[in-house]
Amino acid sequence: MDIDKAKELILVVDDDQRVCEVLKELLGALQFPTASAPSGAEALKMLKDRPYTFLLADMKMPEMNGMELIRRSRENLPTVGVIAMTGYAEEFKYVDIINAGANDFVKKPIDIAELEAKIVRCISERDLKKELSRLSVTDSLTGLFNQRHFYMRLREEIVRSTRQKHPLALILIDLDNFKEYNDRHGHIAGDQALRHVGKSILRSIREGVDSGYRYGGDEFAIILIDSDILIAEEIGKRVRFAIKDSGELRASLGYAVYSEDMNLTDFVRLADTNLYKSKTEVKNGRAN
């Protein structure tokens, strides 16, 4: 797995300023952007202010030692990688350092080649976990999230909507006569059509706000954050037109806006009921 070092940001924490300067220079020469902090308290402040991806912490520091810094950084920023630095004479057990939350440790004086190898390994493991996590919630054909993630995310957004009093909308999408399309053009063309629908949904929703899902075989869903029925219908119109760009594909849509007297099942059922009405209109020749 390739490592883009420029996207990492390492924070070196040591009360010895000479150690900080040397490590900043060496890590900079390895193309890692690096900053330093003279204490655990200062490091915690800096971790809040900038998106550090890696923490290199000395274990023996006054006021707040490395063990406490690692524990507190792990509580607030669990995705930040951590390597502890220890002196040869220091009595820190490997198991205690790992249990505190460190990914690994190095002994002083530091061998920069060893340190680089350990940082790269930690980054590779982190990125692999991210990729496996992404794959576990993604539909491989369309690139949208899968049904299992749909229910997890919808449950979370219902809780957030109730707590924050912001509107929440849902669109269910069903491709019209997709079985006939598949029979006429073959499964390869059918798969290409489903990919087109996935891309159409992703192009039509608000990036970083809304989310698209493959709900079933030729069924899709969109969760719309902070959206009333007017916003939902506008986005739905975009999706429908984007899907029609393929030539033959058409889609029916069902909308629902969440209210506090609903549970998750009620919310999905309302969208599904409205989807059924939309499909009935299509069959009766009153396509929307």
Contacts in CASP RR format, 6 or more apart in sequence:
PFRMAT RR
TARGET T0000
AUTHOR 0000-0000-0000
METHOD contacts of the structure
MODEL  1
MDIDKAKELILVVDDDQRVCEVLKELLGALQFPTASAPSGAEALKMLKDR
PYTFLLADMKMPEMNGMELIRRSRENLPTVGVIAMTGYAEEFKYVDIINA
GANDFVKKPIDIAELEAKIVRCISERDLKKELSRLSVTDSLTGLFNQRHF
YMRLREEIVRSTRQKHPLALILIDLDNFKEYNDRHGHIAGDQALRHVGKS
ILRSIREGVDSGYRYGGDEFAIILIDSDILIAEEIGKRVRFAIKDSGELR
ASLGYAVYSEDMNLTDFVRLADTNLYKSKTEVKNGRAN
1 124 0 8 1.000
1 127 0 8 1.000
1 128 0 8 1.000
3 120 0 8 1.000
3 123 0 8 1.000
3 124 0 8 1.000
3 127 0 8 1.000
5 30 0 8 1.000
5 31 0 8 1.000
5 32 0 8 1.000
6 31 0 8 1.000
6 33 0 8 1.000
7 53 0 8 1.000
8 32 0 8 1.000
8 33 0 8 1.000
8 53 0 8 1.000
8 54 0 8 1.000
8 123 0 8 1.000
9 33 0 8 1.000
9 34 0 8 1.000
9 35 0 8 1.000
9 50 0 8 1.000
9 51 0 8 1.000
9 52 0 8 1.000
9 53 0 8 1.000
9 54 0 8 1.000
10 27 0 8 1.000
10 32 0 8 1.000
10 33 0 8 1.000
10 34 0 8 1.000
10 35 0 8 1.000
10 52 0 8 1.000
10 53 0 8 1.000
10 54 0 8 1.000
10 55 0 8 1.000
10 56 0 8 1.000
10 119 0 8 1.000
11 34 0 8 1.000
11 35 0 8 1.000
11 36 0 8 1.000
11 37 0 8 1.000
11 43 0 8 1.000
11 46 0 8 1.000
11 47 0 8 1.000
11 52 0 8 1.000
11 54 0 8 1.000
11 55 0 8 1.000
11 56 0 8 1.000
12 19 0 8 1.000
12 20 0 8 1.000
12 23 0 8 1.000
12 24 0 8 1.000
12 27 0 8 1.000
12 34 0 8 1.000
12 35 0 8 1.000
12 36 0 8 1.000
12 37 0 8 1.000
12 56 0 8 1.000
13 36 0 8 1.000
13 37 0 8 1.000
13 38 0 8 1.000
13 39 0 8 1.000
13 40 0 8 1.000
13 42 0 8 1.000
13 43 0 8 1.000
13 55 0 8 1.000
13 56 0 8 1.000
13 57 0 8 1.000
13 58 0 8 1.000
13 61 0 8 1.000
13 66 0 8 1.000
13 69 0 8 1.000
14 20 0 8 1.000
14 23 0 8 1.000
14 36 0 8 1.000
14 38 0 8 1.000
14 57 0 8 1.000
14 58 0 8 1.000
14 61 0 8 1.000
14 85 0 8 1.000
15 38 0 8 1.000
15 39 0 8 1.000
15 58 0 8 1.000
15 61 0 8 1.000
15 62 0 8 1.000
16 58 0 8 1.000
17 38 0 8 1.000
19 58 0 8 1.000
19 108 0 8 1.000
20 36 0 8 1.000
20 37 0 8 1.000
20 38 0 8 1.000
21 36 0 8 1.000
23 34 0 8 1.000
23 36 0 8 1.000
23 56 0 8 1.000
23 110 0 8 1.000
24 34 0 8 1.000
24 35 0 8 1.000
24 36 0 8 1.000
26 112 0 8 1.000
27 34 0 8 1.000
28 34 0 8 1.000
30 112 0 8 1.000
30 116 0 8 1.000
32 54 0 8 1.000
32 119 0 8 1.000
35 46 0 8 1.000
35 50 0 8 1.000
35 52 0 8 1.000
37 43 0 8 1.000
37 46 0 8 1.000
39 61 0 8 1.000
39 62 0 8 1.000
39 63 0 8 1.000
39 64 0 8 1.000
40 57 0 8 1.000
40 61 0 8 1.000
40 63 0 8 1.000
40 64 0 8 1.000
40 66 0 8 1.000
40 68 0 8 1.000
40 69 0 8 1.000
41 63 0 8 1.000
41 64 0 8 1.000
43 55 0 8 1.000
43 57 0 8 1.000
43 69 0 8 1.000
43 73 0 8 1.000
44 69 0 8 1.000
44 72 0 8 1.000
44 73 0 8 1.000
44 76 0 8 1.000
46 52 0 8 1.000
47 55 0 8 1.000
47 73 0 8 1.000
47 76 0 8 1.000
47 77 0 8 1.000
47 80 0 8 1.000
48 76 0 8 1.000
52 77 0 8 1.000
52 80 0 8 1.000
53 79 0 8 1.000
53 80 0 8 1.000
53 81 0 8 1.000
53 123 0 8 1.000
54 80 0 8 1.000
54 81 0 8 1.000
54 82 0 8 1.000
54 83 0 8 1.000
54 119 0 8 1.000
54 122 0 8 1.000
54 123 0 8 1.000
55 69 0 8 1.000
55 70 0 8 1.000
55 73 0 8 1.000
55 80 0 8 1.000
55 81 0 8 1.000
55 82 0 8 1.000
55 83 0 8 1.000
56 82 0 8 1.000
56 83 0 8 1.000
56 85 0 8 1.000
56 115 0 8 1.000
57 66 0 8 1.000
57 69 0 8 1.000
57 70 0 8 1.000
57 73 0 8 1.000
57 82 0 8 1.000
57 83 0 8 1.000
57 84 0 8 1.000
57 85 0 8 1.000
57 102 0 8 1.000
58 66 0 8 1.000
58 84 0 8 1.000
58 85 0 8 1.000
59 65 0 8 1.000
59 66 0 8 1.000
59 67 0 8 1.000
59 84 0 8 1.000
59 85 0 8 1.000
59 86 0 8 1.000
59 87 0 8 1.000
59 90 0 8 1.000
59 92 0 8 1.000
59 97 0 8 1.000
59 105 0 8 1.000
60 66 0 8 1.000
60 86 0 8 1.000
60 87 0 8 1.000
60 90 0 8 1.000
61 69 0 8 1.000
66 84 0 8 1.000
67 92 0 8 1.000
67 96 0 8 1.000
67 97 0 8 1.000
67 100 0 8 1.000
70 82 0 8 1.000
70 84 0 8 1.000
70 97 0 8 1.000
70 100 0 8 1.000
70 101 0 8 1.000
70 102 0 8 1.000
71 100 0 8 1.000
71 101 0 8 1.000
73 80 0 8 1.000
73 82 0 8 1.000
74 80 0 8 1.000
74 82 0 8 1.000
74 100 0 8 1.000
74 101 0 8 1.000
79 126 0 8 1.000
81 103 0 8 1.000
81 122 0 8 1.000
81 126 0 8 1.000
82 101 0 8 1.000
82 102 0 8 1.000
82 103 0 8 1.000
83 102 0 8 1.000
83 103 0 8 1.000
83 104 0 8 1.000
83 105 0 8 1.000
83 106 0 8 1.000
83 115 0 8 1.000
83 118 0 8 1.000
83 119 0 8 1.000
83 122 0 8 1.000
84 92 0 8 1.000
84 97 0 8 1.000
84 100 0 8 1.000
84 102 0 8 1.000
84 104 0 8 1.000
84 105 0 8 1.000
84 106 0 8 1.000
85 105 0 8 1.000
85 106 0 8 1.000
85 107 0 8 1.000
85 108 0 8 1.000
85 110 0 8 1.000
86 92 0 8 1.000
86 97 0 8 1.000
86 105 0 8 1.000
86 106 0 8 1.000
86 107 0 8 1.000
86 108 0 8 1.000
87 107 0 8 1.000
87 108 0 8 1.000
88 107 0 8 1.000
88 108 0 8 1.000
92 105 0 8 1.000
94 105 0 8 1.000
97 105 0 8 1.000
103 118 0 8 1.000
103 122 0 8 1.000
103 125 0 8 1.000
104 118 0 8 1.000
104 121 0 8 1.000
104 122 0 8 1.000
106 114 0 8 1.000
106 115 0 8 1.000
106 118 0 8 1.000
137 145 0 8 1.000
137 146 0 8 1.000
137 148 0 8 1.000
137 149 0 8 1.000
137 152 0 8 1.000
138 144 0 8 1.000
138 145 0 8 1.000
138 146 0 8 1.000
138 149 0 8 1.000
139 145 0 8 1.000
139 146 0 8 1.000
139 213 0 8 1.000
139 214 0 8 1.000
141 191 0 8 1.000
141 194 0 8 1.000
141 195 0 8 1.000
141 214 0 8 1.000
142 194 0 8 1.000
142 195 0 8 1.000
142 197 0 8 1.000
142 198 0 8 1.000
142 214 0 8 1.000
143 198 0 8 1.000
143 202 0 8 1.000
143 214 0 8 1.000
144 198 0 8 1.000
144 201 0 8 1.000
144 202 0 8 1.000
144 212 0 8 1.000
144 213 0 8 1.000
144 214 0 8 1.000
144 220 0 8 1.000
145 153 0 8 1.000
145 211 0 8 1.000
145 212 0 8 1.000
145 213 0 8 1.000
145 214 0 8 1.000
146 213 0 8 1.000
146 214 0 8 1.000
147 213 0 8 1.000
147 214 0 8 1.000
147 215 0 8 1.000
147 216 0 8 1.000
149 213 0 8 1.000
150 213 0 8 1.000
150 215 0 8 1.000
150 221 0 8 1.000
150 223 0 8 1.000
151 264 0 8 1.000
153 211 0 8 1.000
153 223 0 8 1.000
154 170 0 8 1.000
154 223 0 8 1.000
154 264 0 8 1.000
154 267 0 8 1.000
154 268 0 8 1.000
155 264 0 8 1.000
157 168 0 8 1.000
157 223 0 8 1.000
157 225 0 8 1.000
158 168 0 8 1.000
158 258 0 8 1.000
158 264 0 8 1.000
158 267 0 8 1.000
160 166 0 8 1.000
160 168 0 8 1.000
161 167 0 8 1.000
161 168 0 8 1.000
161 258 0 8 1.000
162 260 0 8 1.000
166 225 0 8 1.000
166 226 0 8 1.000
167 226 0 8 1.000
167 227 0 8 1.000
167 228 0 8 1.000
167 257 0 8 1.000
167 258 0 8 1.000
168 223 0 8 1.000
168 224 0 8 1.000
168 225 0 8 1.000
168 226 0 8 1.000
168 227 0 8 1.000
168 257 0 8 1.000
168 258 0 8 1.000
169 223 0 8 1.000
169 224 0 8 1.000
169 227 0 8 1.000
169 228 0 8 1.000
169 229 0 8 1.000
169 231 0 8 1.000
169 232 0 8 1.000
169 255 0 8 1.000
169 256 0 8 1.000
169 257 0 8 1.000
169 258 0 8 1.000
170 221 0 8 1.000
170 222 0 8 1.000
170 223 0 8 1.000
170 224 0 8 1.000
170 232 0 8 1.000
170 255 0 8 1.000
170 256 0 8 1.000
170 257 0 8 1.000
170 258 0 8 1.000
170 267 0 8 1.000
170 268 0 8 1.000
170 271 0 8 1.000
171 221 0 8 1.000
171 222 0 8 1.000
171 224 0 8 1.000
171 232 0 8 1.000
171 235 0 8 1.000
171 236 0 8 1.000
171 239 0 8 1.000
171 253 0 8 1.000
171 254 0 8 1.000
171 255 0 8 1.000
171 271 0 8 1.000
172 215 0 8 1.000
172 219 0 8 1.000
172 220 0 8 1.000
172 221 0 8 1.000
172 253 0 8 1.000
172 254 0 8 1.000
172 256 0 8 1.000
172 268 0 8 1.000
172 271 0 8 1.000
172 272 0 8 1.000
172 274 0 8 1.000
172 275 0 8 1.000
173 197 0 8 1.000
173 201 0 8 1.000
173 215 0 8 1.000
173 219 0 8 1.000
173 220 0 8 1.000
173 221 0 8 1.000
173 222 0 8 1.000
173 239 0 8 1.000
173 251 0 8 1.000
173 252 0 8 1.000
173 253 0 8 1.000
173 254 0 8 1.000
173 275 0 8 1.000
174 218 0 8 1.000
174 219 0 8 1.000
174 220 0 8 1.000
174 251 0 8 1.000
174 252 0 8 1.000
174 275 0 8 1.000
174 279 0 8 1.000
175 181 0 8 1.000
175 193 0 8 1.000
175 197 0 8 1.000
175 218 0 8 1.000
175 219 0 8 1.000
175 243 0 8 1.000
175 249 0 8 1.000
175 250 0 8 1.000
175 251 0 8 1.000
176 249 0 8 1.000
176 250 0 8 1.000
176 251 0 8 1.000
176 252 0 8 1.000
176 279 0 8 1.000
176 282 0 8 1.000
177 250 0 8 1.000
178 190 0 8 1.000
178 193 0 8 1.000
178 218 0 8 1.000
178 249 0 8 1.000
181 189 0 8 1.000
181 190 0 8 1.000
181 193 0 8 1.000
181 248 0 8 1.000
181 249 0 8 1.000
182 189 0 8 1.000
182 190 0 8 1.000
185 193 0 8 1.000
193 246 0 8 1.000
193 249 0 8 1.000
194 214 0 8 1.000
194 217 0 8 1.000
194 218 0 8 1.000
196 243 0 8 1.000
196 245 0 8 1.000
196 246 0 8 1.000
196 249 0 8 1.000
197 220 0 8 1.000
197 243 0 8 1.000
197 249 0 8 1.000
197 251 0 8 1.000
198 212 0 8 1.000
198 214 0 8 1.000
198 220 0 8 1.000
200 239 0 8 1.000
200 242 0 8 1.000
200 243 0 8 1.000
200 245 0 8 1.000
201 212 0 8 1.000
201 220 0 8 1.000
201 222 0 8 1.000
201 239 0 8 1.000
201 242 0 8 1.000
202 212 0 8 1.000
203 238 0 8 1.000
203 242 0 8 1.000
204 235 0 8 1.000
204 236 0 8 1.000
204 238 0 8 1.000
204 239 0 8 1.000
204 242 0 8 1.000
205 211 0 8 1.000
205 212 0 8 1.000
205 222 0 8 1.000
205 224 0 8 1.000
205 235 0 8 1.000
205 239 0 8 1.000
206 235 0 8 1.000
209 224 0 8 1.000
209 225 0 8 1.000
209 226 0 8 1.000
210 222 0 8 1.000
210 223 0 8 1.000
210 224 0 8 1.000
210 225 0 8 1.000
210 227 0 8 1.000
210 235 0 8 1.000
211 222 0 8 1.000
211 223 0 8 1.000
212 220 0 8 1.000
212 221 0 8 1.000
212 222 0 8 1.000
212 223 0 8 1.000
213 220 0 8 1.000
213 221 0 8 1.000
213 222 0 8 1.000
213 223 0 8 1.000
214 220 0 8 1.000
215 221 0 8 1.000
221 271 0 8 1.000
222 235 0 8 1.000
222 236 0 8 1.000
222 239 0 8 1.000
224 231 0 8 1.000
224 232 0 8 1.000
224 235 0 8 1.000
227 235 0 8 1.000
227 257 0 8 1.000
228 257 0 8 1.000
229 255 0 8 1.000
229 257 0 8 1.000
232 255 0 8 1.000
232 257 0 8 1.000
233 255 0 8 1.000
236 253 0 8 1.000
236 255 0 8 1.000
239 251 0 8 1.000
239 253 0 8 1.000
240 250 0 8 1.000
240 251 0 8 1.000
240 253 0 8 1.000
243 249 0 8 1.000
243 250 0 8 1.000
243 251 0 8 1.000
244 250 0 8 1.000
250 282 0 8 1.000
250 287 0 8 1.000
252 275 0 8 1.000
252 278 0 8 1.000
252 279 0 8 1.000
252 281 0 8 1.000
252 282 0 8 1.000
252 288 0 8 1.000
253 275 0 8 1.000
253 278 0 8 1.000
253 288 0 8 1.000
254 271 0 8 1.000
254 272 0 8 1.000
254 274 0 8 1.000
254 275 0 8 1.000
254 277 0 8 1.000
254 278 0 8 1.000
255 271 0 8 1.000
255 274 0 8 1.000
256 267 0 8 1.000
256 268 0 8 1.000
256 270 0 8 1.000
256 271 0 8 1.000
256 274 0 8 1.000
258 267 0 8 1.000
262 270 0 8 1.000
278 288 0 8 1.000
281 287 0 8 1.000
281 288 0 8 1.000
282 288 0 8 1.000
END
